[in-house]
Amino acid sequence: MAYTLTNLQTDIRNYTEVDSNVLSDSVLSTIIKNAENKIYRDTDTDDDRFYATSNLQAGNRYVTIPTDLRIIRYAQLTDSSGNQVYLEQRDTSFMAEYYDTPGTSSGLPKYYANWDANYWVVAPTPDSTYLITLAYNKQPASILDSPGSTAGTYTSNKYQDLLLYACLIETYAYLKGPADMLQYYTQAYQQAQQSYAIEQQGRRRRDEYTDGVIRTPLKSVNPSQ
């Protein structure tokens, strides 16, 4: 059964045998959000991948970062002839040394760097308008975003055990519950997270035609032995 916010809250209270007088909706909101963040940081998932396009302007070397960006994956430019070029990531110190006249339009950008929390910087400074495609991992959707919705999220719909165990770890830590229960759900979460990572970062990124079918080696003893 896919989780909605309501039945996830119910299961957390049922598993811990603690009612809403202690685990209020506001307390559980913090617990659930922490659990979702834990899952997000532990595993790279295809659901968090996103793409955005923008235009570099001549004479302006700064690129506004999308507000939901968490991790940069790559940046790609398209020139006026339709040719696609991948930018190479560098430190801002490298950018300052490589191109020490940033206010002057120079040519097709070759490098990019994180400038601050809101901007990237490219070098050389663009001499024309270039289409830029930003590939990044976005801020994941939360089950808390639409409290009354039955739609759920990618995790709550497909990986209910992972979400529940992550929530129970946070809940037992909040309740200062028995150490053995915290240990049990920590181990349960680690097992669920490991299989989740294998699927997301391994099996989903393989192609049967190119990579072949996954095979488990079998120990075969020579009959003569």
N, C-alpha and C positions, 0 to 999 in steps of 0.2 A: 504494500500500500504506500503510495506517495505521501509524503508529509506536507501538510499545510501548517501554518503557524499554530493553529489551535490544537491539532492532534499531536504536534511535537511538544508543545507545552504540557499537554496531558500525560504523554509518555514520560517526560522528565520527572514529573511529580509522582507518577506511579512507580517508576523504577527506584526512586529515592525514598518513597513512602513519606513524602513531605507535602503538605497542602499549600494552598495559595496564600495562607496567612504568613508563611515564611518565604516561599517562592512566589512572590507576586509577579504580575505580568511585567512590571518595570525591571525587576531583578532578572527575570528570565530573558528579557530583551538584551541586556548586557551580556549574559552568559552565552546566548545564541550567537550574538555578533562576534564575541571573542572566539567561539568555536569555528565560525565560518572563516574568520581571518586566519586561524591556525591551519585549517585545511588548505586555504589559498596559498599560504607561505610554504607549506610542506610539499606541494605537488604542482607541477606545471600542467595545466589542463587545456585541452583544445577549446573549451567553452569560453575561456578568458581571452582568446586571441581576437584582435580587432584591427581594422585598417581605416585610415583616414587620409584624405587628400587635401592639399592646400597649394598655394602658389607662393614661390619665392619672388620677391620684387627686386628689381634692379636697384642697387645701392643700399639694400637692407639685408644685413647678414643674420638677422634674428628670426627664429621660427617659434611661433606660439605652441606650447605643448598642450595637447588635448587635456581637458580637466579630469577625465577618468583614467589617465595614463598611470600605470604602476611600474612597468618594466619595458624598456626599449628593446625591440628585436632587430629591426633594421630600418634604414631610410633609403629611398630610391628616387632618383630624379629622372624626368623625361625632358629631353631638350626639344628645340623647335623642329627638329627633323624626325622626332618620334623615337629617338634612340634612348634606351634606358641605361642608367648608370647607378651603381650602388655606392653610397657614400661610406667612407671609412671612419670609424669612431676614434677620436683622439681626446687627450686631456686639454683643458683650456690653456695650460702653459705651453703646450705644443702649438696650439693655434696662434698664440701671441708671437711665438718665435717664427713660425712658418709664414705668417702674413701680418707684418707690422704696420700696414697702412689700411686698417679695416674700413675707413670711410670712403675708400676709392673703389669703384666698380672695377672688377678685374677679369672675371670669366666664369666658366662653369665650375661650381663648387665641387670640391673633391673630398673634404673632411667635414665632420660634424662633432660637436661636443656638448655635454650638459653645461649650460651656462648657470642656471639656477633652477628653482622649483617650477618656474613658469616658462622658461625659454631654452631653446637650443641655439647654438651659434654655428654658422657654417663658414668655411673658408675655401677658396677666396670669396670675397663679396660678390654676389651675382651681378653679371653685367646685363642680364635680361630677365624676363619672367620665365620661371621654370616650374613645371608641375612637380610637386613632391608627394610621394606616398609614404606615409608613416605606418609601420607595422609595429604593434605593441601589445602588451598584455594589459587589459583594462581592469578597472575596479569591478569585481564581480557583483552580480545582482544578489541581494539579500532577501531571505524569506520575510524579513521585517519591513521591506519596502512597501508591500501592499498587505496589511494585516488581515483584511477580510477576504483576500483572494484565495481561490482554490488552485490557482495555476502552479504555485510553488516555484522552485528554482531548479537548475540543472542538477545540483547536488541532492536536494530534497526529493526530487522525482526519481532519480536513478541510483543514488547511493545513500539510502536511508540509514543503514547501519553505521556508516562512516560519520554521518552528521550526528546521530544519536550518541555514539561513543564519545565524540569530541565534546558534545554538550555535557555529558555525564562527568567527564574529567573536570570541566570548569565548575560544575554544580557541586561535586564532592569537595573540591578545593574551597568553594565559597562556604559550604556548610561545615567545613573542618571535620568531615566525616571520617569513618574508619579507614585507616591506612591501607588495609587489605583490599577494600572495595575500590579505593582510588587506584591502587596498583593493578587490580583486575581490569578495570576499564581502560587504564593506560595501555595495558598489553593488548586488549581487544581492539583499541583504536589503532595501535601500531600495526597489527595484523591486517586490519581493514585498509589502512592507508597504504601498506605495502602492495596489496593486490590492486588497489586503485591506481597507484603509480605505475605498476607493471602494465596495466591496461592503457592508461593515458599516455605514458611516455614510451611505451614499448609496442604493444600489440596494435594500437590504433595508428601508429606511425610506420607500420610495416606494410608491404605490398606482397601478396602471395605469389604473384607472377615474378616480381623482381627479387624478393628476398627468400622465397620458398616457404613452404608450410613449416610452422614451428614443430619441431620434433623433440620428444623426450628420449635421451639415450637409454637403451635397455641393456642391462648386464646379461650377456649371453656366455654361458660356460661351454667350452668345447666338450662334446660328449665323451671324447677319449680320456678326458681328465676326470 
